[in-house]
Amino acid sequence: MTVQRVVPPAGANSSEPQFMSSPRGLVFSWVERTGTTTLLKFSERTASGWSASMTAASGDDWFLSYADVPSVMRMSNGTLVAQWLQTIDPRTEAYNLRISYSQDDGKTWAPSFLPHHDGTSTQHGFASMVELPGSNTLGVVWLDGRDSEFDFDHPQTSGRMALRYAAFDAGWKQTVDVEIDPKVCECCPTTAVVTSDGILAAFRDRSDDEVRDIAVSRLEGGTWTTPAAVHADNWKLDFCPVNGPMLSARGRDVVVTWFTVTNDQGQAYAAFSSDAGRSWGAPIRLDDGGSLGRTDVELLDDGSAVASWVEYADGKSDFRFRRIDRSGARSMPVNVAPVTGGRATGYPRIGRRGDELVLSWTDSGPGEDGTLQIQTAVGRLP
């Protein structure tokens, strides 16, 4: 497959791309900076290209992170939902997760609200939003630091970060706020999908002896299952690698991608499940020489998948993707673009609209002032 660059809908000083599938196709969101103001903007990929960009939210008090990315999704009934982060205390990087919705195609947005009500000055973010099966209502998974409040007298005592879940009814009243996992990695992005058996969430877990492997949990009968590892990488480290998993699902078929380190070498992997995440096949290596992770994945109609990662070899990093299937077969990699590999360029992303694969990454802008610029490309799936 070849890819061709297309003019992005994002303006100058843009970053943090995100794709979310919808019944109408594909929603693409990003942030733009104008002076001290941050705007969460979005566009939809249509048969004729990008729709006109719109603003979902803006503010002068946002918390921005290359890994903790705002997003916009469209639900089956047409409602748009947005999530972003609001700074509480810049000294401790404490922030709240804020959510809003629009029922008139993005023209107006409801006052924003929180899915968490603990009142602590801690971190609440890395959110993944899903539409609850058959209900046109919202579910949200996020990392919650209410039990890790910063202590200036004992700054090395960090407490723990938990994974939580909230749900809202058709009137936007919150109906659920529960803990999924009491101790997870502090700053690795989460991911969640809807399977025919219900919601499946993936995240980087954290054991008491600092093994930080990728785990999944399923919402069954209103209760989240005990987290279980996708694969026993046994990656032990005493800090967060800021490298979360990604999921894609159709029916009971699921694929997950993730990053780990073996013998001091970064590696990217994928694995398939045919039972909605209860069990997983053998890991499939994505990279060829080494990886910085930052993976993404889209499941295809024939059960194969397109997976992306940042390849790192010979001191260079490149945004790449390849097609894989559950037998372990891999296509030749497609090199999309070189990336710096630093924090500023963030996580490259892939999305799918029918047989069109859409890719986005962040690069330096056309000027010499160090600003960033969203880039996009498309390819046609065979």
C-alpha positions as CSV (number, residue, x, y, z in Angstrom):
1,M,0.0,0.0,0.0
2,T,1.2,3.5,-0.8
3,V,0.1,6.6,1.1
4,Q,-0.3,10.2,-0.2
5,R,-0.1,13.3,1.9
6,V,-3.2,15.4,2.0
7,V,-3.8,18.9,3.2
8,P,-4.8,18.6,6.9
9,P,-7.9,20.4,8.4
10,A,-5.7,21.6,11.3
11,G,-4.3,25.1,11.4
12,A,-1.0,26.5,12.6
13,N,0.4,25.6,16.0
14,S,-1.6,22.3,16.0
15,S,-0.8,19.0,17.7
16,E,-2.3,16.0,19.6
17,P,-4.2,14.3,16.7
18,Q,-6.9,11.7,17.5
19,F,-9.3,9.6,15.4
20,M,-12.6,8.2,16.6
21,S,-14.8,6.0,14.4
22,S,-18.5,7.0,14.2
23,P,-21.6,5.8,12.3
24,R,-20.9,8.6,9.8
25,G,-17.3,7.7,9.3
26,L,-14.3,9.1,11.1
27,V,-14.0,12.1,13.5
28,F,-10.6,13.7,13.6
29,S,-9.7,16.0,16.5
30,W,-6.7,18.0,17.6
31,V,-5.6,21.0,19.7
32,E,-4.5,24.5,18.4
33,R,-2.8,27.2,20.4
34,T,-3.5,30.9,19.9
35,G,-1.6,33.0,22.4
36,T,-2.6,31.6,25.8
37,T,-5.8,30.0,24.6
38,T,-6.1,26.4,23.6
39,L,-8.8,25.2,21.3
40,L,-10.1,21.6,20.8
41,K,-11.0,21.4,17.2
42,F,-12.4,18.6,15.0
43,S,-13.3,17.7,11.4
44,E,-14.9,14.6,9.9
45,R,-13.5,12.6,7.0
46,T,-16.1,12.3,4.3
47,A,-16.2,11.0,0.7
48,S,-15.3,14.5,-0.5
49,G,-12.5,15.0,2.0
50,W,-12.4,16.9,5.3
51,S,-15.4,18.8,6.5
52,A,-15.0,22.3,7.7
53,S,-13.2,22.4,11.1
54,M,-15.2,23.3,14.2
55,T,-14.3,24.2,17.8
56,A,-15.7,21.9,20.5
57,A,-14.1,23.7,23.5
58,S,-11.5,26.3,24.4
59,G,-9.8,27.8,27.4
60,D,-6.8,29.5,29.0
61,D,-6.4,27.0,31.9
62,W,-6.0,23.7,30.0
63,F,-3.5,21.0,30.9
64,L,-1.7,19.9,27.8
65,S,0.3,16.7,27.4
66,Y,1.6,15.0,24.3
67,A,0.3,11.7,25.8
68,D,-2.9,12.7,27.5
69,V,-4.9,13.8,24.5
70,P,-8.4,15.4,24.2
71,S,-10.8,13.9,21.8
72,V,-14.2,14.3,20.1
73,M,-16.6,11.4,19.3
74,R,-19.9,11.1,17.5
75,M,-22.6,8.8,18.9
76,S,-25.1,6.8,16.9
77,N,-27.9,9.4,17.5
78,G,-25.6,12.1,16.1
79,T,-24.6,13.6,19.5
80,L,-21.0,14.9,19.7
81,V,-19.1,14.4,22.9
82,A,-15.8,16.1,23.8
83,Q,-13.3,15.5,26.6
84,W,-10.3,17.7,27.7
85,L,-8.2,18.6,30.7
86,Q,-8.4,21.6,33.0
87,T,-5.5,22.6,35.2
88,I,-6.2,22.6,39.0
89,D,-2.7,23.1,40.4
90,P,0.3,23.6,38.0
91,R,2.8,23.0,40.8
92,T,1.8,19.3,41.0
93,E,0.4,18.9,37.5
94,A,-3.1,18.3,39.0
95,Y,-6.0,18.6,36.6
96,N,-9.6,17.6,36.1
97,L,-11.2,15.7,33.2
98,R,-14.0,17.8,31.7
99,I,-16.7,16.5,29.3
100,S,-19.3,18.3,27.2
101,Y,-21.7,17.4,24.4
102,S,-23.5,18.9,21.5
103,Q,-26.9,17.8,20.1
104,D,-26.9,20.3,17.2
105,D,-24.0,19.0,15.2
106,G,-21.4,21.1,17.1
107,K,-23.0,24.5,16.8
108,T,-23.5,24.8,20.6
109,W,-22.2,22.7,23.5
110,A,-23.6,22.0,27.0
111,P,-21.8,23.3,30.1
112,S,-18.9,21.0,30.8
113,F,-19.0,18.5,33.8
114,L,-16.7,16.1,35.6
115,P,-17.1,12.3,35.7
116,H,-15.2,12.3,39.0
117,H,-16.4,13.9,42.2
118,D,-13.6,13.2,44.7
119,G,-12.6,16.8,45.1
120,T,-8.9,16.1,45.3
121,S,-6.2,18.3,43.7
122,T,-4.7,15.4,41.8
123,Q,-4.5,14.0,38.2
124,H,-7.6,12.8,36.4
125,G,-7.1,12.1,32.7
126,F,-6.0,9.7,30.0
127,A,-9.7,9.2,29.2
128,S,-11.2,6.8,26.7
129,M,-14.8,7.3,25.7
130,V,-17.2,4.7,24.3
131,E,-20.9,4.6,23.4
132,L,-22.7,2.1,25.6
133,P,-24.1,-0.8,23.6
134,G,-27.6,-0.1,22.2
135,S,-28.3,2.9,24.4
136,N,-26.9,6.1,22.8
137,T,-25.3,6.8,26.2
138,L,-21.7,7.5,27.3
139,G,-19.1,5.4,29.2
140,V,-15.7,6.8,30.2
141,V,-12.6,5.1,31.4
142,W,-9.8,7.3,32.9
143,L,-6.8,7.3,35.2
144,D,-7.7,8.7,38.6
145,G,-5.2,10.0,41.2
146,R,-7.5,10.6,44.2
147,D,-5.3,8.3,46.3
148,S,-2.0,9.8,45.2
149,E,-2.4,13.4,46.4
150,F,0.9,15.2,46.3
151,D,2.6,15.7,49.7
152,F,5.2,18.6,49.6
153,D,6.7,17.3,52.8
154,H,7.2,13.8,51.4
155,P,7.5,14.3,47.6
156,Q,8.9,10.8,47.0
157,T,5.7,9.2,48.3
158,S,3.5,9.1,45.3
159,G,0.6,6.9,46.5
160,R,-1.2,5.1,43.7
161,M,-3.1,5.8,40.4
162,A,-6.3,3.9,39.8
163,L,-8.4,3.1,36.7
164,R,-12.0,4.2,37.0
165,Y,-15.2,4.0,34.9
166,A,-18.2,6.3,34.8
167,A,-21.5,6.0,32.8
168,F,-24.2,8.5,32.0
169,D,-27.9,8.0,31.0
170,A,-29.8,9.6,28.1
171,G,-30.4,12.7,30.2
172,W,-26.7,13.0,31.0
173,K,-27.2,12.1,34.6
174,Q,-24.2,10.1,36.0
175,T,-25.3,6.6,36.9
176,V,-21.9,4.8,37.6
177,D,-18.6,5.8,39.1
178,V,-16.6,2.6,40.0
179,E,-13.0,1.5,40.3
180,I,-11.7,-1.0,37.7
181,D,-8.2,-1.4,39.0
182,P,-6.8,0.2,42.2
183,K,-3.2,0.4,41.0
184,V,-2.1,1.1,37.4
185,C,0.8,2.8,35.6
186,E,0.6,6.5,36.4
187,C,0.7,8.1,32.9
188,C,0.2,5.6,30.1
189,P,-2.8,6.2,27.9
190,T,-5.8,4.0,28.2
191,T,-8.0,2.5,25.4
192,A,-11.5,1.1,25.4
193,V,-13.8,-0.5,22.7
194,V,-17.2,-2.1,22.5
195,T,-17.4,-5.8,21.6
196,S,-20.5,-7.9,21.1
197,D,-19.9,-9.0,24.7
198,G,-19.7,-5.5,26.1
199,I,-17.0,-3.0,26.9
200,L,-13.3,-4.0,26.9
201,A,-10.6,-1.7,28.4
202,A,-6.8,-2.0,28.1
203,F,-4.2,-0.2,30.1
204,R,-0.7,-0.6,31.6
205,D,-1.1,-2.3,34.9
206,R,1.4,-2.0,37.8
207,S,2.1,-4.7,40.3
208,D,3.5,-4.2,43.8
209,D,7.0,-5.3,42.6
210,E,6.8,-2.8,39.6
211,V,6.0,-5.1,36.7
212,R,4.1,-2.9,34.2
213,D,2.6,-5.1,31.6
214,I,-0.5,-4.5,29.5
215,A,-3.8,-5.8,31.0
216,V,-7.4,-5.9,30.0
217,S,-10.7,-5.8,31.9
218,R,-14.3,-6.5,30.6
219,L,-17.6,-5.0,31.8
220,E,-19.8,-8.1,32.4
221,G,-23.2,-7.9,34.0
222,G,-22.4,-4.4,35.4
223,T,-19.2,-5.5,37.0
224,W,-15.6,-5.2,35.7
225,T,-13.6,-8.4,35.6
226,T,-10.3,-8.8,37.4
227,P,-7.6,-7.4,35.2
228,A,-5.6,-10.0,33.3
229,A,-2.4,-9.6,31.3
230,V,-2.5,-9.7,27.6
231,H,1.0,-11.3,27.6
232,A,3.6,-11.8,30.4
233,D,6.3,-9.4,29.2
234,N,7.4,-9.1,32.8
235,W,8.7,-5.6,32.1
236,K,9.9,-4.3,35.5
237,L,10.7,-0.6,35.9
238,D,10.2,2.0,38.6
239,F,8.8,4.8,36.5
240,C,6.1,5.2,33.9
241,P,7.2,4.7,30.3
242,V,4.3,6.9,29.0
243,N,3.4,4.3,26.3
244,G,-0.1,2.8,26.5
245,P,-1.9,0.1,24.4
246,M,-4.5,0.5,21.7
247,L,-7.5,-1.6,20.9
248,S,-9.8,-2.2,17.9
249,A,-12.8,-4.5,17.8
250,R,-15.6,-5.8,15.6
251,G,-18.0,-8.3,17.2
252,R,-16.0,-10.7,19.3
253,D,-12.8,-10.1,17.3
254,V,-10.3,-7.8,19.0
255,V,-6.7,-6.7,18.3
256,V,-4.4,-4.9,20.8
257,T,-1.0,-3.3,20.2
258,W,1.5,-2.2,22.8
259,F,5.1,-1.4,23.6
260,T,7.6,-3.1,25.9
261,V,11.4,-3.4,26.4
262,T,13.4,-6.6,26.2
263,N,17.1,-6.6,26.8
264,D,17.2,-2.8,26.7
265,Q,15.5,-2.7,23.3
266,G,12.2,-1.2,22.7
267,Q,9.7,-3.4,20.8
268,A,6.2,-3.1,19.5
269,Y,3.7,-5.9,19.5
270,A,0.2,-6.9,18.5
271,A,-2.1,-9.8,19.6
272,F,-5.5,-11.0,18.4
273,S,-8.5,-12.3,20.4
274,S,-11.5,-14.1,19.0
275,D,-13.5,-14.2,22.4
276,A,-13.8,-10.4,23.2
277,G,-10.6,-10.2,25.1
278,R,-10.9,-13.3,27.3
279,S,-7.8,-14.9,25.8
280,W,-5.1,-13.7,23.4
281,G,-3.0,-15.3,20.7
282,A,0.8,-15.2,20.6
283,P,2.3,-11.7,20.3
284,I,3.3,-10.5,16.8
285,R,6.3,-8.3,16.5
286,L,5.6,-5.1,14.6
287,D,8.9,-3.3,14.4
288,D,12.0,-4.6,12.5
289,G,14.9,-3.2,14.3
290,G,13.6,-1.4,17.4
291,S,10.7,0.8,18.5
292,L,9.7,3.8,20.5
293,G,6.2,2.3,20.7
294,R,3.3,4.8,20.4
295,T,1.3,2.2,18.6
296,D,-2.2,2.3,17.0
297,V,-4.3,-0.3,15.3
298,E,-7.4,-0.8,13.1
299,L,-9.1,-4.1,12.7
300,L,-10.2,-4.9,9.1
301,D,-13.3,-6.7,7.8
302,D,-11.4,-9.9,6.9
303,G,-10.1,-10.2,10.5
304,S,-6.6,-8.9,9.7
305,A,-5.4,-5.5,11.0
306,V,-3.3,-2.5,10.2
307,A,-1.0,-1.6,13.0
308,S,1.3,1.4,13.3
309,W,4.3,2.2,15.5
310,V,7.4,4.5,15.7
311,E,10.4,2.5,14.4
312,Y,13.7,3.5,16.0
313,A,16.9,2.3,14.4
314,D,20.3,3.8,13.6
315,G,19.5,6.9,15.6
316,K,16.4,7.7,13.4
317,S,12.7,7.3,14.1
318,D,9.9,6.8,11.6
319,F,6.2,6.5,11.6
320,R,5.4,3.2,10.1
321,F,2.5,0.7,9.6
322,R,2.0,-2.8,8.3
323,R,-0.8,-5.3,7.8
324,I,-0.8,-8.3,10.1
325,D,-3.1,-11.3,10.6
326,R,-3.7,-13.8,13.5
327,S,-1.4,-16.4,11.9
328,G,1.5,-14.0,12.5
329,A,1.9,-13.1,8.9
330,R,3.2,-9.6,8.3
331,S,3.2,-7.4,5.2
332,M,6.2,-5.3,4.3
333,P,6.3,-2.1,6.4
334,V,5.1,1.2,4.9
335,N,7.2,4.2,6.0
336,V,4.8,7.2,6.4
337,A,7.2,9.9,7.5
338,P,10.2,10.6,9.7
339,V,9.4,11.9,13.2
340,T,11.6,13.4,15.8
341,G,10.7,10.8,18.4
342,G,10.5,13.4,21.2
343,R,7.6,14.4,23.3
344,A,6.6,17.3,21.1
345,T,5.6,15.1,18.2
346,G,3.4,13.0,20.4
347,Y,1.6,9.9,19.2
348,P,1.0,9.3,15.5
349,R,-2.5,8.0,14.8
350,I,-4.3,5.9,12.2
351,G,-8.1,5.8,11.5
352,R,-10.3,4.0,9.0
353,R,-13.2,5.1,6.9
354,G,-14.4,2.3,4.7
355,D,-11.4,1.2,2.6
356,E,-9.6,4.4,3.2
357,L,-6.8,4.4,5.8
358,V,-6.2,7.9,7.3
359,L,-2.9,8.8,9.1
360,S,-1.9,11.7,11.2
361,W,1.2,12.8,13.0
362,T,2.8,16.0,14.3
363,D,5.8,17.7,12.8
364,S,7.5,21.1,12.9
365,G,5.6,23.8,11.2
366,P,6.7,25.7,8.1
367,G,8.3,28.5,10.0
368,E,11.4,28.7,12.1
369,D,9.7,29.6,15.4
370,G,9.5,26.0,16.7
371,T,5.7,25.7,16.3
372,L,4.1,22.3,15.5
373,Q,1.8,21.4,12.7
374,I,-0.5,18.4,12.2
375,Q,0.2,16.4,9.1
376,T,-2.2,13.9,7.4
377,A,-2.0,11.3,4.7
378,V,-4.3,8.7,3.2
379,G,-4.0,5.2,1.6
380,R,-6.4,2.8,0.0
381,L,-6.8,-0.6,1.6
382,P,-6.7,-3.5,-0.9
